Amino acid sequence: MLLVSAQRGLYCENHRLCLRVIAVDLLSIAFFDRKVLLVKSSWELSRRSVSPKKEFVCRSLRTFAVVVRLRPAKMTELRHRGARDTEPLQQQPSEDKGSDSELKVDKDGVSDNESKVDSGVPEVPVPADDTPEVLNKALSGLSSRWRNWWVRGILTLAMISFFFFIIYLGPMVLMMIVLCVQIKCFQEIITIGYSVYHSYHLPWFRTLSWYFLLCVNYFFYGETVTDYFFTLVQREEPLRILSKYHRFISFALYLTGFCMFVLSLVKKHYRLQFYMFGWTHVTLLIVVTQSHLIIHNLFEGMIWFIVPISCVICNDIMAYMFGFFFGRTPLIKLSPKKTWEGFIGGFFSTIVFGIMLSYVMAGYRYFVCPVEFNNDSNSFQVDCEPSELFQLQDYALPGILESVTGWTTVRLYPFQIHSIALSSFASIVGPFGGFFASGFKRAFKIKDFANTIPGHGGIMDRFDCQYLMATFVNVYIASFIRGPNPTKVIQQLLALRADQQLHIFNSLKAHLTEKGLLPALEEAAA
């Protein structure tokens, strides 16, 4: 339905008549369809002599109305825009050259001006394609769809091989890789903010961002060193002083950055600078805090590091495979390429993969023992007597499975049952980390965070789900797995003064005697 009211009142000499004609048309539009977009247009005034007052009124009222399917929320925005558009018309001379100019409407029924309306932030430059020239030549004869499939597949195998290699190098190398990934992810997100707002020449934005990253890492890694390297810290005088006043030093460093930010405020850009201050702190919360949790999971045993990460990788690969070959039904608007077929296929594949990988890894002490620091050799060691969580046990099967398989019991590691929870989270909730990243990228009109890995984007594109998974694993261990750690208790006792240690010894002795345990222990010792 198209009503062009200006054609009926374009050359009317009486401005009151123009008003009546257009008012009637607008009421007709509102009656037949409430979702209306009013598009302002500049019309050539007739060469007839009219007074400046009549000329201004006719110029303001000569519009045409195009009925377009739009959300009602757009109407308020368009009214404000229309009010701004009338200001130049009042300042133009009465002679307009050329014929009637019509606004172009794009394929979605939205004008060019509207398509440019956004949240007020400029677009981020799209990075160039960094696919290796060898792959471009080898895959030049394929369609873009299959070419992307092969590029992603080849580089995925390369990344998996690198993952196995760093696992072989040991826990210390894994911690360094986690730190490098954290810094790269932070750099990608901060670069987006700088690309968006660099035209404003905000002082100290990138300098303060990296300074806050240094402060937060000093705080988290200092806490880790104090917890897991307690004996080494107590042995060295400088480390003992830093450990004792660690939190005060961390707060003083952060307070310095805070004062620098306040001093950098510019009168014309207060709001924008506070936006970027929040941008930096949210990035620190998402990236640094959760990468620190990954290292905590690693100290509980490499299996708590490898299985969750592998489940996310498996779900990502299998969801892509199922979606590529069988995908028909869109899953979510934020990621148009995600399908229900890929989501469901990835879920079942990840569950099976998690159970099988857990069964293989639970039999090796290298993977299941907590990572501890050996004070004698000044190195990490992974050796212990595996807990009940990693010892085979018999479980009775439900009646339905017993009738199908013919088995009454099945022999499993208890960790395999926990792996089902980890796999379920990785395949059901984990993808929402990717959806969150997709929404973030759409907000700034970018495809990927960077072009570090051809076919995959930036490092943050690969770790958007991993950070969410790391938080879940840490909470899961604290809630269902971890108990009191006698080693840490003894380390804290040894740090006390002699009189404090003696007082604790007497209290513990009296408690054990009262319970009747101490005589039994003395008889057993005799």
C-alpha positions as CSV (number, residue, x, y, z in Angstrom):
1,M,0.0,0.0,0.0
2,L,1.5,3.3,-1.1
3,L,0.1,6.7,-0.5
4,V,1.8,9.8,-1.9
5,S,0.1,12.7,-0.3
6,A,2.5,15.3,-1.7
7,Q,1.3,14.6,-5.3
8,R,-2.1,15.8,-4.4
9,G,-0.9,19.0,-2.6
10,L,2.4,19.6,-4.4
11,Y,1.4,22.7,-6.3
12,C,-1.4,23.9,-4.1
13,E,-1.2,27.6,-3.6
14,N,-3.1,27.6,-0.3
15,H,-1.0,26.3,2.5
16,R,-4.2,25.6,4.5
17,L,-5.3,23.3,1.7
18,C,-2.0,21.5,1.8
19,L,-2.4,20.9,5.5
20,R,-5.9,19.5,5.1
21,V,-4.8,17.1,2.3
22,I,-1.8,15.7,4.1
23,A,-3.7,15.4,7.4
24,V,-6.4,13.4,5.7
25,D,-3.8,11.1,4.1
26,L,-2.0,10.5,7.4
27,L,-5.2,9.6,9.1
28,S,-6.0,7.2,6.3
29,I,-2.6,5.6,6.7
30,A,-3.0,5.3,10.5
31,F,-6.5,3.7,10.0
32,F,-5.4,1.1,7.5
33,D,-2.0,0.3,8.9
34,R,-0.4,1.5,12.1
35,K,3.1,0.6,11.2
36,V,4.0,3.6,9.1
37,L,7.3,5.2,8.1
38,L,7.2,8.9,7.2
39,V,10.1,9.8,5.0
40,K,11.0,13.4,4.5
41,S,11.8,14.6,1.0
42,S,12.8,17.9,-0.5
43,W,10.4,18.9,-3.2
44,E,10.9,21.5,-5.9
45,L,8.6,24.5,-5.1
46,S,6.6,25.9,-7.9
47,R,7.9,28.9,-9.7
48,R,4.8,30.8,-8.7
49,S,5.4,33.8,-6.4
50,V,4.4,33.0,-2.9
51,S,5.2,34.7,0.3
52,P,8.1,33.4,2.4
53,K,5.7,32.3,5.1
54,K,3.6,30.2,2.7
55,E,6.8,28.9,1.0
56,F,8.1,27.6,4.4
57,V,4.8,26.0,5.3
58,C,4.3,24.3,2.0
59,R,7.9,23.1,2.0
60,S,7.4,21.6,5.5
61,L,4.2,19.9,4.6
62,R,4.9,18.5,1.2
63,T,6.0,15.0,2.1
64,F,5.1,11.6,1.0
65,A,4.2,8.6,3.2
66,V,5.4,5.1,2.4
67,V,3.8,2.3,4.3
68,V,6.6,0.0,5.4
69,R,6.6,-3.0,7.7
70,L,8.5,-1.7,10.7
71,R,8.5,-2.1,14.4
72,P,6.5,0.5,16.3
73,A,9.6,1.4,18.3
74,K,11.1,3.0,15.2
75,M,8.5,5.7,15.1
76,T,9.9,7.7,18.0
77,E,13.4,7.5,16.4
78,L,12.1,8.7,13.1
79,R,10.2,11.6,14.6
80,H,13.4,12.9,16.2
81,R,15.3,12.4,13.0
82,G,12.6,14.2,11.0
83,A,12.7,17.1,13.4
84,R,16.5,17.4,12.8
85,D,16.0,17.1,9.0
86,T,13.7,20.2,8.9
87,E,16.4,22.5,10.2
88,P,18.4,22.6,7.0
89,L,15.3,23.2,5.0
90,Q,14.6,26.4,6.9
91,Q,18.0,27.7,6.0
92,Q,18.0,26.8,2.3
93,P,17.2,29.4,-0.4
94,S,13.8,29.3,-2.0
95,E,15.3,28.0,-5.3
96,D,15.9,24.3,-5.4
97,K,17.5,23.0,-8.6
98,G,16.5,19.7,-10.2
99,S,13.5,17.6,-10.1
100,D,11.8,15.9,-7.2
101,S,14.4,13.7,-5.3
102,E,13.2,10.4,-4.0
103,L,14.9,8.4,-1.2
104,K,16.2,5.0,-2.2
105,V,14.8,2.1,-0.3
106,D,17.0,-1.0,0.1
107,K,16.0,-4.6,-0.2
108,D,14.7,-4.8,3.4
109,G,12.4,-1.9,2.9
110,V,14.6,0.5,4.9
111,S,15.9,3.7,3.5
112,D,19.6,4.3,3.1
113,N,19.6,6.9,5.8
114,E,18.0,4.4,8.2
115,S,20.5,1.7,7.4
116,K,23.2,4.0,8.7
117,V,21.5,4.6,12.0
118,D,23.3,2.7,14.7
119,S,24.2,3.2,18.3
120,G,26.5,6.1,17.4
121,V,29.7,4.1,17.2
122,P,31.8,3.9,14.0
123,E,32.4,0.6,12.3
124,V,35.6,-1.3,13.0
125,P,37.8,-1.9,10.0
126,V,37.5,-5.5,8.6
127,P,40.8,-7.3,8.8
128,A,42.3,-8.7,5.6
129,D,42.2,-12.4,4.8
130,D,45.4,-14.0,6.0
131,T,44.9,-17.5,4.6
132,P,48.3,-18.9,3.6
133,E,49.0,-18.6,-0.1
134,V,49.7,-22.3,-0.4
135,L,46.1,-23.1,0.7
136,N,44.7,-20.5,-1.6
137,K,46.4,-22.0,-4.6
138,A,45.5,-25.6,-3.6
139,L,41.9,-24.8,-3.0
140,S,41.4,-22.3,-5.8
141,G,39.1,-24.5,-7.8
142,L,36.6,-25.1,-5.0
143,S,33.5,-23.1,-4.1
144,S,33.8,-20.7,-1.2
145,R,31.7,-23.0,1.0
146,W,34.0,-26.0,0.5
147,R,37.1,-23.9,0.5
148,N,36.2,-22.6,3.9
149,W,35.5,-26.1,5.1
150,W,39.0,-27.3,4.1
151,V,40.8,-24.3,5.5
152,R,39.0,-24.7,8.8
153,G,39.6,-28.4,8.9
154,I,43.3,-28.3,8.1
155,L,44.0,-25.5,10.7
156,T,41.8,-27.3,13.3
157,L,44.0,-30.4,12.9
158,A,47.1,-28.2,13.3
159,M,45.8,-26.6,16.5
160,I,44.9,-30.0,18.0
161,S,48.4,-31.3,17.2
162,F,49.8,-28.2,18.9
163,F,47.5,-28.8,21.9
164,F,48.9,-32.4,22.3
165,F,52.4,-31.1,22.0
166,I,52.1,-28.6,24.9
167,I,50.4,-31.2,27.0
168,Y,53.5,-33.4,26.5
169,L,55.7,-30.5,27.6
170,G,54.1,-30.4,31.0
171,P,52.1,-28.2,33.4
172,M,54.5,-25.3,33.5
173,V,54.3,-24.8,29.7
174,L,50.5,-25.1,29.9
175,M,50.4,-22.2,32.4
176,M,52.6,-20.1,30.2
177,I,50.4,-20.8,27.2
178,V,47.3,-19.9,29.2
179,L,49.0,-16.5,30.1
180,C,49.9,-15.9,26.5
181,V,46.3,-16.7,25.3
182,Q,44.9,-14.3,28.0
183,I,47.1,-11.4,26.9
184,K,46.2,-12.0,23.2
185,C,42.5,-12.1,23.9
186,F,42.8,-8.9,26.0
187,Q,44.7,-7.2,23.2
188,E,42.0,-8.2,20.6
189,I,39.1,-6.8,22.6
190,I,41.0,-3.6,23.6
191,T,42.0,-3.1,19.9
192,I,38.3,-3.1,19.0
193,G,37.6,-0.4,21.5
194,Y,40.6,1.6,20.3
195,S,39.5,1.2,16.7
196,V,36.0,2.4,17.5
197,Y,37.0,5.4,19.6
198,H,40.5,6.3,18.4
199,S,39.2,9.3,16.4
200,Y,38.4,11.0,19.7
201,H,42.1,11.0,20.7
202,L,41.4,9.9,24.3
203,P,44.5,10.3,26.4
204,W,46.1,7.3,28.0
205,F,43.4,4.9,26.9
206,R,45.6,2.0,25.8
207,T,48.3,2.8,28.3
208,L,45.9,2.6,31.2
209,S,44.3,-0.6,29.8
210,W,47.6,-2.4,29.7
211,Y,48.5,-1.0,33.1
212,F,45.3,-2.4,34.7
213,L,46.0,-5.8,33.0
214,L,49.4,-5.8,34.7
215,C,47.9,-4.9,38.1
216,V,45.2,-7.6,37.9
217,N,47.7,-10.3,36.8
218,Y,50.1,-9.3,39.6
219,F,47.2,-9.8,42.1
220,F,46.0,-13.1,40.8
221,Y,49.3,-14.7,40.2
222,G,50.7,-13.5,43.5
223,E,47.8,-15.3,45.2
224,T,48.6,-18.4,43.3
225,V,52.3,-18.3,44.1
226,T,51.5,-17.9,47.8
227,D,49.1,-20.8,47.8
228,Y,51.0,-23.4,45.8
229,F,54.7,-22.3,46.4
230,F,54.4,-21.6,50.1
231,T,57.6,-23.3,51.2
232,L,59.6,-21.6,48.5
233,V,58.2,-18.2,49.4
234,Q,59.0,-18.7,53.1
235,R,62.5,-19.7,52.2
236,E,63.4,-16.5,50.4
237,E,63.3,-13.2,52.4
238,P,62.2,-10.9,49.5
239,L,59.4,-13.3,48.5
240,R,58.2,-13.5,52.1
241,I,57.9,-9.7,52.3
242,L,56.1,-9.5,49.0
243,S,53.8,-12.4,50.0
244,K,53.0,-10.7,53.4
245,Y,52.0,-7.4,51.9
246,H,50.8,-8.7,48.6
247,R,47.2,-7.4,48.7
248,F,48.2,-4.0,49.9
249,I,50.8,-3.7,47.1
250,S,48.1,-4.8,44.6
251,F,45.6,-2.3,45.9
252,A,48.2,0.5,45.8
253,L,49.1,-0.3,42.1
254,Y,45.4,-0.3,41.2
255,L,44.8,3.0,43.0
256,T,47.7,4.6,41.0
257,G,46.0,3.6,37.8
258,F,42.6,4.9,39.1
259,C,44.2,8.3,39.9
260,M,45.8,8.4,36.5
261,F,42.4,7.8,34.9
262,V,40.8,10.7,36.8
263,L,43.6,13.0,35.8
264,S,43.2,12.1,32.2
265,L,39.5,13.1,32.0
266,V,38.8,15.6,29.3
267,K,35.8,18.0,29.6
268,K,34.2,17.2,26.2
269,H,34.6,13.4,26.5
270,Y,33.6,12.6,30.1
271,R,30.9,10.0,29.1
272,L,33.1,8.4,26.4
273,Q,36.0,8.0,28.8
274,F,33.9,6.4,31.4
275,Y,32.5,4.0,28.7
276,M,36.1,3.0,27.9
277,F,36.9,2.7,31.7
278,G,34.0,0.2,32.0
279,W,35.1,-1.5,28.7
280,T,38.5,-2.2,30.2
281,H,37.2,-3.5,33.5
282,V,34.6,-5.8,31.9
283,T,37.3,-7.2,29.6
284,L,39.5,-7.9,32.7
285,L,36.6,-9.6,34.4
286,I,35.9,-11.8,31.4
287,V,39.4,-12.6,30.3
288,V,41.8,-12.4,33.2
289,T,39.6,-13.7,36.0
290,Q,38.5,-16.7,34.0
291,S,41.9,-17.5,32.7
292,H,43.1,-17.5,36.3
293,L,40.5,-20.1,37.0
294,I,41.9,-22.3,34.3
295,I,45.2,-22.4,36.1
296,H,43.5,-23.3,39.3
297,N,41.8,-26.2,37.6
298,L,45.2,-27.3,36.3
299,F,46.6,-27.5,39.8
300,E,43.8,-29.9,40.7
301,G,45.1,-32.3,38.1
302,M,45.7,-32.1,34.4
303,I,42.6,-34.1,33.7
304,W,40.5,-31.2,35.0
305,F,42.2,-29.0,32.5
306,I,42.3,-31.3,29.4
307,V,38.8,-33.0,29.6
308,P,36.8,-29.7,29.8
309,I,38.8,-28.0,27.0
310,S,38.6,-31.1,24.8
311,C,34.8,-31.4,25.3
312,V,34.4,-27.8,24.1
313,I,36.7,-28.5,21.1
314,C,34.7,-31.7,20.3
315,N,31.4,-29.9,20.5
316,D,32.6,-27.1,18.3
317,I,33.9,-29.5,15.7
318,M,30.9,-31.9,15.7
319,A,28.3,-29.1,15.7
320,Y,30.1,-27.6,12.7
321,M,30.1,-31.0,10.9
322,F,26.5,-31.9,11.6
323,G,25.4,-28.4,10.7
324,F,27.5,-28.4,7.5
325,F,26.1,-31.6,6.2
326,F,22.6,-31.8,7.8
327,G,21.8,-28.3,9.0
328,R,18.4,-27.0,7.9
329,T,16.7,-25.4,10.9
330,P,18.2,-22.1,12.2
331,L,19.0,-22.2,15.9
332,I,19.5,-18.5,17.0
333,K,19.4,-15.2,15.1
334,L,22.7,-14.0,16.6
335,S,24.5,-16.8,14.7
336,P,22.5,-17.5,11.5
337,K,24.8,-20.4,10.5
338,K,24.1,-22.3,13.8
339,T,21.4,-25.0,13.3
340,W,19.4,-27.3,15.6
341,E,20.8,-30.3,13.7
342,G,24.4,-29.2,14.6
343,F,23.4,-28.3,18.2
344,I,21.8,-31.8,18.8
345,G,24.5,-33.7,16.9
346,G,27.2,-31.9,18.9
347,F,25.5,-32.7,22.2
348,F,25.4,-36.5,21.7
349,S,28.9,-36.6,20.2
350,T,30.4,-34.6,23.1
351,I,28.8,-36.9,25.7
352,V,30.2,-40.0,24.1
353,F,33.6,-38.4,23.6
354,G,33.8,-37.2,27.2
355,I,33.1,-40.6,28.6
356,M,35.7,-42.3,26.3
357,L,38.4,-39.7,27.0
358,S,37.8,-39.8,30.7
359,Y,38.2,-43.6,30.7
360,V,41.5,-43.4,28.9
361,M,43.0,-40.5,31.0
362,A,41.8,-41.7,34.4
363,G,44.2,-44.7,34.3
364,Y,47.3,-42.5,34.2
365,R,48.8,-40.8,37.3
366,Y,50.3,-38.1,35.1
367,F,46.8,-36.8,34.4
368,V,44.9,-37.4,37.6
369,C,47.4,-36.4,40.3
370,P,47.4,-32.7,41.5
371,V,50.2,-30.6,40.2
372,E,52.5,-29.9,43.2
373,F,55.8,-28.1,43.6
374,N,58.7,-30.2,44.8
375,N,60.9,-28.1,47.2
376,D,63.8,-30.5,47.0
377,S,64.1,-30.5,43.2
378,N,62.5,-27.0,42.7
379,S,60.3,-28.3,40.0
380,F,56.7,-29.5,39.5
381,Q,55.8,-33.1,40.1
382,V,52.8,-35.1,39.2
383,D,52.9,-38.2,41.3
384,C,50.5,-39.5,44.0
385,E,48.2,-42.4,44.9
386,P,45.1,-41.9,42.9
387,S,42.0,-41.0,44.9
388,E,38.8,-43.1,44.8
389,L,37.6,-40.8,42.0
390,F,40.1,-42.4,39.7
391,Q,39.7,-46.1,40.7
392,L,37.5,-48.5,38.9
393,Q,34.2,-49.4,40.6
394,D,31.3,-51.6,39.8
395,Y,27.9,-49.9,39.1
396,A,24.6,-51.7,38.8
397,L,22.8,-51.0,35.5
398,P,19.1,-49.9,35.4
399,G,16.6,-52.6,34.4
400,I,16.0,-51.2,31.0
401,L,19.7,-51.2,30.1
402,E,20.2,-54.6,31.7
403,S,17.5,-56.0,29.4
404,V,19.1,-54.5,26.3
405,T,22.7,-55.3,27.0
406,G,22.4,-58.4,29.2
407,W,24.9,-56.9,31.7
408,T,24.0,-56.6,35.4
409,T,26.9,-54.3,36.3
410,V,29.4,-52.1,34.5
411,R,32.9,-51.2,35.6
412,L,33.6,-47.4,35.4
413,Y,35.7,-44.7,36.9
414,P,33.7,-42.3,39.1
415,F,35.2,-39.5,37.1
416,Q,33.4,-40.7,34.0
417,I,30.1,-39.9,35.7
418,H,31.4,-36.4,36.4
419,S,32.5,-36.2,32.8
420,I,28.8,-36.4,31.7
421,A,28.1,-33.2,33.6
422,L,31.1,-31.5,32.1
423,S,30.2,-32.7,28.6
424,S,26.6,-31.6,29.0
425,F,27.6,-28.1,30.1
426,A,30.1,-27.9,27.2
427,S,27.5,-28.7,24.6
428,I,24.3,-27.0,26.1
429,V,25.5,-24.0,28.0
430,G,29.0,-23.6,26.5
431,P,27.8,-22.4,23.1
432,F,26.1,-19.4,24.7
433,G,29.6,-18.0,25.3
434,G,29.9,-18.1,21.5
435,F,26.5,-16.5,21.1
436,F,27.5,-13.8,23.5
437,A,30.6,-13.2,21.4
438,S,28.5,-13.2,18.2
439,G,26.3,-10.5,19.6
440,F,29.3,-8.4,20.6
441,K,30.7,-8.7,17.1
442,R,27.4,-7.8,15.5
443,A,27.2,-4.7,17.7
444,F,30.4,-3.4,16.2
445,K,29.8,-4.9,12.7
446,I,32.8,-7.1,12.6
447,K,33.1,-10.8,11.5
448,D,35.9,-11.9,13.8
449,F,37.8,-10.4,16.7
450,A,41.0,-10.6,14.7
451,N,42.5,-12.6,11.8
452,T,45.2,-14.5,13.8
453,I,44.0,-18.0,12.6
454,P,42.8,-18.1,9.0
455,G,39.3,-19.6,8.8
456,H,38.8,-19.2,12.5
457,G,39.3,-15.6,13.3
458,G,41.2,-14.4,16.4
459,I,42.2,-16.2,19.5
460,M,39.1,-14.8,21.3
461,D,36.9,-16.5,18.7
462,R,38.3,-19.8,19.7
463,F,38.2,-19.2,23.5
464,D,34.8,-17.5,23.9
465,C,33.3,-20.8,25.1
466,Q,36.4,-22.0,27.0
467,Y,36.3,-19.1,29.5
468,L,32.7,-19.9,30.5
469,M,33.6,-23.6,30.7
470,A,36.6,-22.8,33.0
471,T,34.4,-21.0,35.5
472,F,31.9,-23.9,35.6
473,V,34.7,-26.4,36.2
474,N,36.1,-24.4,39.0
475,V,32.7,-24.0,40.7
476,Y,32.0,-27.7,40.1
477,I,35.3,-28.8,41.8
478,A,34.7,-26.5,44.7
479,S,31.1,-27.7,45.2
480,F,31.3,-31.5,44.5
481,I,35.0,-32.6,44.5
482,R,37.4,-30.6,46.6
483,G,37.7,-31.2,50.3
484,P,40.0,-29.8,53.0
485,N,43.7,-29.9,51.9
486,P,45.9,-31.2,54.7
487,T,49.1,-30.0,52.9
488,K,47.9,-26.4,52.9
489,V,46.9,-26.6,56.6
490,I,50.4,-27.9,57.5
491,Q,52.1,-25.2,55.5
492,Q,50.1,-22.5,57.4
493,L,50.9,-24.1,60.7
494,L,54.6,-24.1,59.9
495,A,54.4,-20.4,59.2
496,L,53.2,-19.7,62.8
497,R,55.4,-18.8,65.7
498,A,56.7,-21.6,68.0
499,D,54.3,-20.7,70.9
500,Q,51.3,-20.7,68.5
501,Q,52.3,-24.1,67.1
502,L,52.6,-25.5,70.6
503,H,49.2,-24.1,71.5
504,I,47.6,-25.7,68.5
505,F,49.4,-29.0,69.3
506,N,48.0,-29.1,72.8
507,S,44.5,-28.2,71.6
508,L,44.6,-30.9,69.0
509,K,46.0,-33.5,71.5
510,A,43.2,-32.7,74.0
511,H,40.6,-33.0,71.2
512,L,41.8,-36.4,70.0
513,T,42.1,-37.7,73.6
514,E,38.5,-36.6,74.3
515,K,37.3,-38.5,71.3
516,G,39.3,-41.6,72.3
517,L,41.5,-41.6,69.2
518,L,44.8,-40.7,70.7
519,P,45.2,-43.9,72.9
520,A,44.4,-46.0,69.9
521,L,47.0,-44.2,67.9
522,E,49.6,-44.6,70.6
523,E,48.9,-48.3,70.9
524,A,49.1,-48.7,67.1
525,A,52.4,-46.8,67.2
526,A,53.7,-49.1,70.0
